[in-house]
């Protein structure tokens, strides 16, 4: 029997703009119009999160610790509460807006990046962030950038493979606790330096107090370098930072001037 399978990652972002993949989700459509959803939680990532950021996946009892939650011919609560139903009046317009010919609720969530007001969860295309390098120094030329790169892989549930060390599900929490504390310390230092700069500008009557969109300094530094090295486009960089392309380009220009 012919099948069409759509896959996605259920994720959330924390206050540092780190992405945590809490589960894999797949939707299988069959030619006899039957279907099945499968949700596979990543408990090693879920265990990193505070309750203020993660309150569970709607419709699933995660206390059961199942490897896979299966919904045969039933739309999971997680999907139904954030994707349009087939009887919605403006359904065709919603589909046209994201270039879809028919309703696939999981695909629609992926294409629209829709967020539900009741939690921080969203669905994105599957991504593999496994790091396999011979030297940790190859991850960046600054300790803050290296720390950020390691955290992004740890939070996404993938592995870090070095000649003398492997970070995976077995020790994910141990290294997360260490790196997130280091990362927090770096942020506090950058924030203090920024405040000193503003205070000095105010004293010199150069600071006008214009409101600026807040951007995570360490995350921005990594993304600026990726854009500089032409590994990502300006629109991709802007999306990662959650700002417009014009705002990103202005900030990148400021960064380039400071780095000279």
SVG drawing of the C-alpha trace seen along z (x, -y; Angstrom):
<svg xmlns="http://www.w3.org/2000/svg" viewBox="-17 -65 59 67">
<polyline fill="none" stroke="black" stroke-width="0.4" points="0.0,0.0 1.4,-3.4 2.3,-5.7 3.3,-9.3 5.3,-10.2 5.8,-13.7 8.4,-14.2 9.0,-17.0 10.8,-18.0 8.8,-19.3 10.9,-22.1 10.9,-25.1 13.3,-27.9 14.5,-29.2 15.5,-32.7 18.9,-32.2 17.3,-31.4 18.6,-27.8 16.4,-25.3 15.4,-22.1 14.1,-19.2 11.7,-17.5 10.3,-15.0 10.2,-13.6 6.8,-13.5 5.7,-11.7 2.5,-11.5 1.8,-8.6 -1.0,-8.9 -2.1,-5.8 -4.0,-5.5 -7.0,-3.9 -7.3,-7.3 -6.2,-5.8 -3.4,-7.5 -1.2,-7.3 0.8,-9.8 3.9,-8.7 5.5,-10.9 8.8,-9.9 9.8,-12.1 13.5,-12.7 13.5,-12.3 17.3,-13.2 16.4,-16.7 13.1,-17.0 15.0,-16.4 17.1,-19.5 14.1,-21.8 12.4,-23.7 8.6,-23.6 8.5,-27.3 9.6,-26.4 8.1,-22.9 4.8,-21.6 4.6,-18.5 3.2,-17.7 -0.5,-18.2 -2.5,-14.9 0.5,-12.7 1.1,-11.3 4.9,-11.6 5.0,-10.0 4.4,-6.7 7.9,-7.1 6.8,-5.4 9.3,-5.3 6.6,-6.0 3.1,-7.4 0.9,-6.2 -2.4,-7.7 -4.0,-5.5 -6.7,-7.3 -6.9,-9.9 -5.5,-13.4 -3.3,-14.1 -4.3,-16.9 -1.0,-18.6 -1.9,-18.8 -5.6,-19.6 -5.2,-22.5 -2.8,-24.4 -3.6,-23.4 -6.7,-24.2 -9.4,-21.5 -10.7,-20.3 -14.1,-22.2 -12.6,-25.6 -14.1,-28.2 -10.9,-29.9 -9.0,-26.6 -8.2,-27.0 -6.7,-30.5 -4.6,-29.1 -3.3,-26.4 -2.6,-28.8 -0.6,-31.1 1.9,-28.3 1.7,-26.7 -0.1,-23.5 -2.7,-21.7 -4.4,-19.7 -4.5,-19.7 -1.7,-17.9 -1.8,-19.4 1.7,-18.5 3.1,-19.9 1.1,-23.1 2.5,-23.5 6.0,-23.1 5.5,-25.6 3.8,-28.3 5.9,-28.0 2.6,-28.4 2.8,-28.9 0.1,-28.0 -0.6,-30.5 -0.7,-27.8 2.9,-26.7 6.3,-27.4 6.2,-24.4 6.5,-24.6 7.3,-22.2 10.2,-22.5 11.9,-20.4 14.0,-17.6 17.6,-18.6 20.8,-16.7 23.1,-18.8 25.6,-16.1 29.2,-17.4 32.1,-15.1 35.5,-16.9 39.1,-16.2 39.5,-19.3 37.1,-21.4 38.9,-24.5 37.5,-23.9 34.0,-24.9 35.0,-28.6 37.7,-31.1 36.2,-32.3 35.2,-30.3 31.8,-31.8 31.1,-30.7 32.4,-27.2 30.2,-27.0 27.2,-28.1 27.9,-25.5 28.2,-22.7 25.0,-23.7 23.0,-23.9 23.9,-20.2 23.2,-19.1 19.9,-20.8 18.8,-19.4 19.3,-15.8 22.2,-15.0 25.7,-13.8 29.1,-15.5 32.0,-13.2 35.6,-14.1 38.6,-11.8 38.7,-11.6 35.0,-12.5 31.5,-11.6 28.5,-13.6 25.2,-11.8 22.1,-10.7 24.1,-9.1 25.9,-12.3 23.9,-15.0 22.6,-16.5 26.1,-16.6 27.7,-18.6 24.6,-20.8 24.7,-21.9 28.4,-22.8 28.1,-24.6 24.9,-26.5 26.5,-28.0 29.5,-29.0 27.3,-30.5 25.3,-32.4 28.5,-33.9 29.6,-35.0 26.2,-36.7 26.4,-38.5 29.9,-39.8 28.7,-41.1 25.7,-42.7 27.9,-44.5 30.2,-45.7 27.2,-47.0 25.9,-48.9 29.2,-50.5 29.4,-51.6 25.9,-53.1 26.7,-54.9 29.8,-56.3 27.9,-57.5 25.2,-59.1 27.9,-60.9 29.4,-62.1 25.8,-63.0 26.1,-60.7 23.5,-58.1 20.0,-59.0 18.2,-56.1 16.6,-54.8 14.8,-51.5 16.5,-48.6 15.4,-45.1 17.1,-42.8 19.4,-40.2 21.3,-37.5 24.9,-38.7 26.6,-35.3 24.1,-33.8 24.4,-36.9 28.2,-36.6 28.1,-33.1 25.5,-34.0 27.5,-37.1 30.5,-34.9 28.4,-32.3 27.1,-35.1 30.6,-36.6 31.9,-33.2 28.9,-32.8 27.6,-29.7 24.1,-31.3 22.2,-34.1 21.1,-37.3 17.5,-36.2 18.5,-32.9 20.6,-34.8 17.7,-37.2 15.3,-34.3 17.7,-32.6 17.8,-35.8 14.1,-36.5 14.5,-40.0 13.9,-41.5 16.6,-41.2 17.2,-45.0 17.7,-44.9 20.1,-42.0 22.2,-43.9 22.4,-47.0 23.6,-44.9 26.1,-43.0 27.5,-46.3 27.9,-47.5 29.6,-44.1 31.9,-44.4 33.0,-48.0 33.7,-46.9 35.6,-43.8 38.0,-45.7"/>
</svg>
